[in-house]
Amino acid sequence: MARNLRRKHVVLAFPVSVPWMALVFRGATDYAREHGGWNFTSSPSTLIGTKELALDAYALQGMAADGAIAAISDRSEARIARGLRFPVVNFSGCLHNCGLPQVTCDDYAIGRLGAEHLLAHGLRRLAYHGLLGTWYSQERQRGFVERAREAGVACDVFEMPACENPRASWRRRTAPLSRWLKTLRPPVGVMAMHDYRAQVIIDACAQLGLDVPHDVAVLGVDDNVTVCEFCQPTLSSVSRNGWQVGYEAAKLLDRLIAGRHDPESMIPIAPDGVVARRSTDTLAVDDPHVTVAVRFMHDHLGEAFGIDQLIEHVPVSRRRLEMQFHRLLQCSPHEYLCRLRVQRAKQLLAGPEHVKMQKIAAACGFPTAQQMRLVFSRLTGMTPQEFCRTLHRRAAGTAKNSASPR
């Protein structure tokens, strides 16, 4: 008997031009490729200047499709999606209990992970900034606040109502946030509901004369490289694992199309880590001399200086500084600097391949690639080259395991 080779027609009703949604798209298409390929109809860019309308649940009415993966953001759209003749998997975190099968980020876990990242930098005052009435923001806030409470750390929250006047000036839109930032006592770690809000916080801090990251360490969510890499300083962000969301959404949709799954499923996907950049590159310690030394190290990490040069910028003797480092950080100033440089090297080694070791060494303040190799090996137990190979094997293994049917 001839095998039925008809390809499934699946609609992607979300803007794949948005960076994290592009990862959702990649995850869905990777699943489809492994299972015989699907025909996709995708949504156009939502930029106003394109004069195109994004695909939504209303646009799907009457469409000849086998299924859809969509970002359903309001109740009326969810009602339309439930009435379609084909199954729809929702991956948006804007709605809770919308009556649709849902694969979305574990927003509570995102909040906890954000708090843990800031706590690891010694911060004993935390704050969260979100928008009123947004479910995923509230879940991230809940995880963030609960983790802070467990650590015995004070936590402030500022939920701003959405701006209802599209013609309001930028100053008027951001004034409530600026007023809130003025009430926070540095040093403080602030997590925003997503990267754009974090960028607004960084801009507001600059206007208020607050130093990021030393006065205010700022963390976003999404790891939107377009935002994160062009902030000044660059923005640390929680990566919400968009590829896995897309892969699992496509897997669930495949089962729904075959009639093999409860249509009210809810599958949370854990975040895949924090991408650390300069906006949280700080360490809060309760000693003014150690604070000055640590700030100097973080701010000049790409320069080839030693402890003798560091001491010139700290108004205390070398012996006194070493005693305070051992008391507060359980290591010498030299060892702390080595750890910082190796941490920066790891971040750079995890980036694009084929970057010369000498270039990475210079960016971390090592005088030579050989010196970086010696310090890196001492602290990690492997050479930089071995670290790269391990990363690539792990990435390949993760992709393979994620792609395996469960």
N, C-alpha and C positions, 0 to 999 in steps of 0.2 A: 504494500500500500504506500502510495506517495505521501511523503511528509508534508504537513501544512507549513509553508514557508512565509505566510503572511506576517508582516512586521507590525507590531503594536504601534498605534499612533498615540503619543502622549504629549499633552500640552504642559508647558512650563509657564504658569501664570504668575511670573514675578520678574523684576528687572535684572537680567543676568549681567548687566553692566555694573551693578553695585559689587564692589570687591568681594565681600564675604558671600554674597549670593552667587557670585561666579564660582566659588568653591562648591556650593551646593549643586550647581549645574554640572561641575566636573564629576562630583561623586555620583550623581544620577546617571550621567552618560557612561561612566566607567562600569556601573552595574549593568546598564543596558548592553554595553559592548561584550561583557562576559556571558550574557544570556541571549545572544543571537541578534542583538541590535534592535533598536526601536527608531521609529520616525518621530522626530521632535518638532513641535511648533513652539517657538520661544517668543517671549514678550519683547517689544522694542524698548529702546532707551526711554526713560521717563523725563528726560530733559525737555523743558518747555519749548526750546528753540527747534527741536526736531519736528514739531507739529504732529507727532504720533501719540496715540493713546495706548497706555499700558493694558495688557490683557488682565482682566479680573473675572470674578465669577459671573458678572452680568454678560461679559463678552463670550463666555463659554456656552451660553444657552443656544441650543440648536446645533452646536458644533459636532461633527462626526468624528469622535475620538473614543479611544478605549479607556482613557483615564487622564488625570491631571495632578500635577504637583503645584501647589499654590501657596502664596502668602496671604492668608485671609485675615484682614485686620479689623473688621467690624461685624456686628451681629446680622445686619441686613445681608451682607455679602455671604455670611455663613449659611443663612437661610436659603439663599439662591443655590449655593453649592450643594446643600443637602438634597435639593430637588432635581439635580441633574441626572441624566440617565446613565452616567458613568461615574465610577468612584473618584473622589478627590482626597488627596492627602495634604493636610495643612502643615506647614513648618513654621508659621509665624508664632511668635510668643506674645502677640498683642492681646489674644483672647484666651480665656480659660473655660473649659467645658463648653466648647462651641458645637458639640454634636458631630464633629468630624474626626476621622482618624488623624492623629497628630504625631509628627516626629519633630521635636524641637530641642533647642539647647536646654540643658539643666541649669536654669537661671539661678536657682538657689545655690548650686555648687559653684557657679561663676562668682557670686558674691563672697562665698567663703574663701575661695582661692585668692580673690583680690585682697581680702583682709589679711590672709596669711602672708602674702607677698610684702605688704606694708609692715606687718609686725616683724617680719624677718629682718627689716632694716632698723630695728630698735625703736620704732615709733610708738609712743605711749598715748598719743591722741590721734583718733581717726575720725573721718567724716565721710558722708555719702551724699552725692548730688544726683537727683533723679527728677522725673516729671510726674505730676499728679495724674492718677487715673490710668496709668499704663501698667499692665499686669507684669510684664517681664521686668520692668524697673522695680516694682514692688517686691518681686521674688529675689532679685539681686540684692536689694536693700535688706531683706529679711536674713539672707545668708550672711551678708557682711556684718550686720549688727549683732547677730547671734555669735559669730566667731569672735568679734571684739569683746562681747560680754564674757565669753568663756575665758578670754585672756586677761580679764579684769581691766580692760582699757576703756577709757571714756570715748563715746562715739556720738557725734552730732549728725543730724540729718536735715537736708534742705530739699524739699520737693517743690519745684516751681510749676505753676500752672502753665499750660501751653499758651503761647501768644496768639490771641484771637484777631489781632489787627495786623494784616499783612503789610500795611504801610507804616508801621511803627518804626522809628529810627533804631539803629543798632544800639545806641546808648540807652534808649528806653527799654529795649528788650533785655539788656544785660544788667541793668541797674540793680534788680533784686539780688542777683548772684553776687555782684560786687559788695553789696551791703552785708551779705552773709559772710563772705570771705573775710571782711574786716573784723568779724566777731571771733574768728578762730585764733587760738594762741599757738604760734609756731614753737617748735617744729610740729607739723601735723601732716598726716597722710590722707589724701582725698581720693576716693574712687568715684568716677562718673559713670552714669548708666551706659554710655557708649563713647566712642572716640571723639565724635564731634563736640559733645558736651565737655569732654576733657580738654579739647583744644580751646574752647571758650574760657575755661578756668585758667589755662596758662596765659591767655591773652589778658584776662582780667587781673591776674597776679602781676603781670608786667606793668599795667597801668597803676596798680596800687603800690608798686615798689617792693613786692614780695618776691624773694628769690626762690626759683624752682630749680633744683629739688630741695635745697637746704631748709628754707622756711616752710614751703609747701611741696610735698612729694605728690605727684599727680599720676593717676592710673586710669586708663580707659578700658573699653571692651570692644572687640571686633578684630583687632590687629589690622586695621585698614592702612596699608602701607602709604597710600597717597596722603593721608592725614598724619600718620605717626612719624614718618621720616622728614616731613617738611615743617613740623612744629619746631620752635626754638625754646627750650631744648627738645630733642626728639622724645616722642611719647611712648612710655611703656604701656602695654595693653594685654588684656586676657584674650587669648585666641579661643574662639568658641567652636572650633572643630567643624567648620562648614562642610568639608568633604564628607565626613562621616554622616552628617545630617542628610546630605543629598543621597548618599549610598543607601542608608537605611530607609529613607522615604521611598526610593525607587523599589527596594526589596518589598516593602509593605504594599506598595501599589500593585506590584506584580501578583502578590497573593490575593489582593482584593479583586483584581481583574479576573482571576481564576476562581473567585468565590470561596476562598479558603481562610477568611479572617473576619473577626468581629469588627464592624465598621467604627466602633467607638474606642479603638486602641489609642493609648498615649505612651509614646516611647521617648524618654529623656536621654539626651546625648551629653556626656560629660565634657567639659572644656579640655583642651589638650595642652594647657600650660600658659604661663605668662611669658611674653616676649619682652625682656627687660631692655630698656633704653635709658637715656639720660634723665628723664623726668622723675625717676625713682632712684637715681644713682647717688644715694646718700646713706649716712648712718647717724642715727640720733643717739648721742651719749650725754650723760649728765656730768660733764666736766668741760669747762671752756677751752682748756689747752688741747685736750684730745679732739674736741670738736673742730678747732682751727686746723689741727694737723690732718684730720680725716677729710675735711673740706678741701684742703690744698691737694691732697692725694687724688681725690675724685676729679677735681677741676683741672689738674695738670697731668692726668694719667698718660696722655700721649707724648709726654716729654721725658727725656732721659735724665731724670734727676735722682739723687740718692738721699740718704737720711741726713747727711751733712748739709745739703741745700735746704732740706725740709726744716731743720732746726733754725735756720736763719729767719724763718717766717713765724716761729712760735716763741712767745715771750717766756720761755721756761728752759731750764737746763735739760740736756740730753738725758741725764740720769733720771730726773723727775718725770720726764715725758715717758720714758721706758717703763717706769714703775706704774704710772697711771694706765698705760696701754695694757700691761699685764693684769692689773686689777679689774679693768672694765671689759677688755676684749680677749683676755687670756692668751695674748701673743705680743711679740715685740712690734714696734713700728715697721721695721724692715719686713717682718713676716706678713704683716697686714698688707703692706704695699705689694709684696709678691703675690698674695692671694688675689688682690684686686686685678693685677695685670694678667694673671692666668685666667680669671673669670672673663675679662674682656677678650682675651685670646680665644676662649671657647666660643664666645658669641660670634666673633669674626670667622672662626673656622667652620661654624655651622651655616655660614652664608654661602654665597656663590662659590663654586669650585674653581680651581685653577688660579687662585690668588697666591702670589709668591709669598713664601714664609718670611722673607726679609721685610716685605711691606707690612705684614701682620705684626711682626715683631716691633717695627718702628711705631705703629699705631698704638701699641700697648706700652711704649716707653722702654722697651728692651734695646740695648745698644746694638745687639747682633741677633741673628736667628739662632746661633749656637747658644747664646745666653738664654734665650727664650726656651730652647729645647731642654736645657739643664734644669731650669726652674719648673717648667711644665711637668717634666718627668718626675721630679722630686715630689711635687704636690699631688699629682694624679696617678702616678704609677705607670704612665704610658707616654710615648712621645706625641707631639702634635699630629704627626702623620698617622699614628695608630689611632688616635682619638678620631680623626676624620674617617678612617676606614670603619671604625665601630659605629659612628653616626650613620654612615651610608648603609651599612648592613642592617642596622636597626630600622631605618626608614623603609628599606626594601621589605624587611620581615613584617613590619606593621602593615604596610600596604597589602602584602600577600594575605596576612591573617584577616584583615578587615574585609578582603574580597571573598574570603571563603564562606560558603553557605553555612548558616547556623540552624 
